[in-house]
Amino acid sequence: MEETLIRGKIRNRDFARQLRDFSGLRWGNITPTDIDGYFEIGDRIFVFIEIKYGTTEVPFGQKLALERLVDIIGETRDAILIIGSHHDEAGTDIDVAPCVVRE
């Protein structure tokens, strides 16, 4: 049976479950960060999304990196960073659409 692809859904759950270990990629105390979501609209608006569980704060370095990315893109295009909260249990899928926007 052919699987119907739904836009925005993870296509390969096994690969999506793999954790990324950035600890070997260091520059002093700096390591890479991830972005939970990104899309652009008509080469004009760039939207970055970071989702945390409950009231968990975005770590300082991650927030600084995302804010700087949005600022530099904002010099030539519109760019926005959305930080949201979810309350889904560990091991379950997170539906980002109903997440509460915190920032």
Secondary structure, 3 states (H helix, E strand, C coil): CCCCCCCCCCCCHHHHCCCCCCCCCCECCECCCCCCEEEEECCCEEEEEEEEECCCCCCHHHHHHHHHHHHHHCCCCEEEEEEEEECCCCCCCCCCCCCEECC
